[in-house]
Amino acid sequence: MEYIAVLAPSVVVGLLFWFAMKSIFNADKRERQAEARAQREAGTGNSSASDGGAAPAK
């Protein structure tokens, strides 16, 4: 029974970290989708704003 008491805090912290990272990645994905949708609606297919301004490969 003492194994559960020893491992429980680490498991809880691990789960909290997992949920936090999941929400961050989901928010980033939604933001990228919204940015792509806004660029499509604006009629600009230029992705230089989203790729850091890198020049296209030749």
JOZI-V960582 format. One record per pair of residues at least 24 apart in sequence whose ideal C-beta (glycine too) atoms are under 10 Angstrom apart, sorted by the first residue. I is the first residue (numbers start at 1). J is the second residue. Records with the same first field share a line. If there is no record, write none. Layout:
I = J, J
This chain:
none
